[in-house]
Amino acid sequence: MSLARKLMLSPVLVAQAMLTRRRAPLLPEAQGPREGQLGSGAKALRILMTGDSSAAGVGVMTQEHAFAGHFTRTLYRRSG
């Protein structure tokens, strides 16, 4: 899209963005500890999760059900 068209549409795009922001629900982050350890041994892995709602566990009740919980348990099972 050309710059001229973007500038002509900018008032509509800004209005849409503001309306979406007002209508979007604010969901709480998942409850539970944000750190932990699975297994033991000399070959320990440290994992740092960064990101937005996926990393924070928005939309589930506990961190155990969030992406980080599933990812670490699956990694632990597959690595032995």
Secondary structure, DSSP 8 states (H G I E B T S, - for coil): --HHHHHHHHHHHHHHHHHHHHHS------BS-S----S-SSS--------SHHHHTTTSSBGGGSHHHHHHHHHHHHH-
